[in-house]
Amino acid sequence: MARLGVLDQVPIPAGSSAAEALACTVALAQAAERLGYRRFWVAEHHNTTSLASSAPEVLIAHVAAHTSSMRVGAGGILLSHYSPLKVAEVFRTLQTLHPGRIDLGIGRAAGTDERTEAALAHGPGALGDECHPDQLADLLGFLHDRLGRDHPFAGVVAMPAGTTAPEVWVLGSSAYGASLAAKLGLPFAFAHFVAPTFAAQVVAGYRRRFRPSRVCRAPIVALGVSVLCADSDAEAERLAISGDRWRLRSEGSERGPLLAVEHAEAQALTDVERARLAQQRDRRITGAPDRVRAVLDELRRATTADELVVLSICHDPAARLRSYELLADAFQLPAM
């Protein structure tokens, strides 16, 4: 049986508000739990007026409190913005509040523009990518109370202490994340919706290099996929126009509102933007349920993914919810 999860960036459609978007996220999570989705992840983005996902740890607590059994977590926390100890304590608290239900996906991207990234820096300057492996190693040490005796922070314990920790995933869209996950013996989530071309090769490299660890004995792969499902192929393509035009702008302050379809269609495009739309077409999967199921099944086989985590972006929250409903039915998820 296919295992499906949800990735939510908490989109704010034009004409709506952040409060309404957050309410839609809670409603979507509750629906996903009823429909049989395995987990619900919240992304992290900053200084983007069309996304309300700037504090995923707060939203995770809220969503977990309004659901009962589904795993809830971050897809993911952008570790370069924070100290590993603080992240460990936040997610240990979440795990204590909701035992056995919390996931901690760790990402490396900035999730915003360069100026905002600098404002988010947790120290006197932003840490470079070369520090990311050490940060992740420190985070794991704090989560599992396994810092070496010679570590500068030996003896510091992430509170609240407990016998269990959140399930940690490495998120990535390249061989870098796959190699890091394999080296540390952690599950790996590949962002197909960012870099679809090399998904199979990157996942194969992760499985080949995987070293078993105390928390993960065998490689586990989730594939983050962009999906929009509707009652017909034509309707799905129509709904996808809003997200397509929205993604033409860079993440951060330059990314504009998520427009209604008719307004997105009315936007004039340059030749360069038309070319970019054509290049990005393979980053999303759209269509009626049978078509989407067939494409996703083939993608799972090609990448040997154990699970699909589905991101759906469109202007209409009802259409977004309908997409997840159709997908759950197509895959015959075990509804509650």
N, C-alpha and C positions, 0 to 999 in steps of 0.2 A: 504494500500500500504506500502511495506517495505521501511524503511528509511536507506540509506547507506551513510557512510562517508569514508574518506581515512585517514590512518595514515602512514606517510612517515618518515622513518629513514634516508633517503638520502644515500643509499648505494653507495659505490664506487667500481665497479667491477674491478677485476685484469686486468691490461692493460689500465685502464681508469684513469681519474684525478678528483680531487675535483671539478674543474671548470665544467667539463663535467657532473658530478653528480648533481651539483646545477642547471645546465641548464635543465637536465632531470626532476628535481623536478618541475620546472616552467612549462615545457611542460606537465607533468602529471597533475598538478593542472588545467591547462587550459582545458585539455581533460576531467578531472573529472567534471568540471563545465558544459561542453557541454553535457556530458553523463547523468547528472542529480543527481550526488552525492551531498549530503546536506552540507557537511563540509569537510575541508582539514586541518588535524592537522600535525604539525611537532614535532618530538621527540627531546629530548636533550641527547646527549652522548658526552663524552670527552675522549681524548687521545686514540681514536680508529681509526687506519689508514683507515679502510674500511667504515667509516661513516663520512659524512660531515655535521653533525647536531649539532655542538658545540655552535652555537649562534642562537637558534630558533627565538628569537625576531627580529633579523635582517632579517632572511629568511621570517618570517611572513609578514613583511612590504613589502618585494620584491614580494612575491606571491600575496598578496592582491592588489598591484598596477598593477599586470598583469592579474588579474581576475576582475569580475565586480559585481557578485551577491552572490556567494557561501561564506559561513562562513569560516573564516580562523583563525587558532589559534595554541596553544601549546598543545601538547599531550605527555609530559607536561613540564612545568617549574619545575626544581628541587629546591624547595624553600630553602632547607638547605644551598645552596651555596650563597644566596643573602639576602639583607635586604628587608623586606616587603614593605617599602616605595619606594625603587628603582623599584621593580617589579610593584607596583601600578602605578608609574609615567610612566614607559615604556608602560604599557598596556592602560593607559588612553590616552597616545599620539597616540597609534595605533587606539584606538576607535574614537578619534577625527578625525584622517585621514580617517578612514573607518567606519563611523557610523553604528551601528547595525550589523556589520559583524565579530566582533572579539571575539574569545573564549580564555579563560585562564584556561587550565587544570593544576592542581597542583599535583606534584608527590613528593614522599618521598625518593625514592631510590637514590643511589649515582650517577648512570649512568656512572660509571667508576671504576678504581681500587683504592685501599686505598691511594696510594701515590698521585695520581692526585686529589683525594677528599680532601686531606690535603692542596694541593696547591690552590684549589678553595675556601678554607674557607674564608668567608668575614670578619672575625674578628681575634682576637688573637688565636682562636682555633675553630675547627669544632663544630658546635652545635649538640648535641645528639638528638636522636629521640624524647626524652621527651619534647623537645622544639617545635616540629612540630605543635601541636595544637595551641599553643600561637602565633606562626608565622602566621599561616593561619588566626587566629582571627584578628591579627593586619592588615594583608593584606586586609581583608574584611572591616575593619574599615577605612583604608585609601581609598579604592576604593569608598566607599559609604559615606565618611565623617561622620562616626558614632563612633568615638573613645569616650569612656566615659570621663566624666569631670575629673575623678581621674586618668586617664591613663597618664603615664609619657610623652607621646608625644601629649597630648591633645592640639589642636590648630594648629598642623601641618597638612597642606592640600596637598594632592597629586595633582600635577599640570600636565597638564592643567585641571582646574576645569570644570565640565560639568554636565548635567542632567542625563546622562546615563553612564553606566560602562560596561566593557566586561562581557560576560557570564562566570561565574566561575564554574568549575567542579572539583571534587575530583577524582583523579585517584588512583587505588589500585589493588592489587592482593590478598588481604586477608580481614579478618573481620575488621581489624584495620581501613582501609580506608573507608569501608562501614559504620562503626559506627560513624566515624568522619563526613562523609557526611550527615548521618541521623541527627546527633546532631545539625549540623549547618544549616540544611535545604537547602542542595545544591544537584545538580545533581551528579550522581555517574557513573564513567566509570570503569568497571572491566576488567582487563587484562587477558582474557581467554587464550591468547597465552603464558602466563607465568604460570598460575595455573588453568588448565581447570577442574580439578577434583571437586572442591568445588564451582564452579561458581553459581549453582542454590541455594545452601544453603546461600552463602554470599549475593547474591542479595535479597533473601527472608528476611534475617535479616535486610538489609537496608530498605526495604519497611515497615517492621513491626515497626522499631524504628524511622522512619522518623518524624521529627517535622517541620511543615510548617514554612516558613520564609517570609520575605518581598520580596525576589527575586525568591522564588520557593515555590509554594503553595502545590505541590504534588510531590511525588517521580518520578524521571526520571532516566532511566538506559540506558547506552550505553555499548555494549559489544565489546571489542577490540579482533578481531579474525585474525588469520594468515590464509590466503587463497591464493592458487595458482590454477588458472583455465586455462585450455588449451583445445584444440579441442578434445582431447581424454584423458582418465584416464592415459594411459601409458605415454603420453607426459607430463602431469602435474607431475607425479611422477618423471620422468627423470629430469625435470627442478628444482624440489625441492631438488635434491641432493646437489646442491651448498650451499643452505641455511642450510641444515641439518649439513653438515660438518663444515661450518663456525661457527655455534652455539656451537660446541663442545668446543671451546676455551672460556675462561672467558672474560667478557667484560673489555675493557681497553687495555692496552699495549700488553697483551698476545693474543688478538684476531687478527688473520691474515687476509689476503685478501679474498675477495669473489671470489672464483675460478670459471672458466668455468666448465661446467659439466664434460667434459672428463678429466680435470685435477683433479677435486674433486674425481671422481671415481677412479683415479689411486693412490690416497693416501692410504698408508697402515694404517689399523686401528688395535688398540689393542682390546683384548676381552672386556676390560672395556668400550672403546669407542663404540663398537658395542652394548653393553648392554644399554649404555646411549642413543644411537640413537633409540633403540626400546622403551625405556621409554618415550622419547620425541615425539614419533609419534602422540600421541593424541593432541599435541599442535598445529598442523596445519591441515587444511582441503584442500585436493587437489582432482582434477578430472575434468571431462568434466562438462559443465554448468548444465545439469540436475541433476547430482549427487551432485554437490556443492550446488545447490539451495535446494535440499531435506535435506541435512545435516544441512544447515544454518536455514532453516525453523523449523526443529525439535529443534535445539539449541535455537532459539528464543522462542519457546513455553515452553521449559523446564526451561528457565531462566527468562521468562516474560520481555525480553529486549525490550525497545522501539526503539532501533536503533543499527545497527552494524557498527563499524568502522574497516575498513579492512586494514590489513598490508600485503603487498605482497613483498617477497624477492626472487630474483633470479639474476643470473649473467647478463642476456641479458635484457637491458632496453626495447627493443621492445616486448619481451615476457611478461614483467611486465605490460606494457601498454595494451597488448592484454588480459591479465588476467582481468584487470578492465573493459575492453570493453565487454568481454563475460559475466562477472558478471552483469553489468548494463543491458545487453540485457536479461539475464535470469530472472532478477527481474523486467523487464519492467519499468525501471526508466524513468521519464519524461524528455527526452533529449531536449536540447535547439535547 
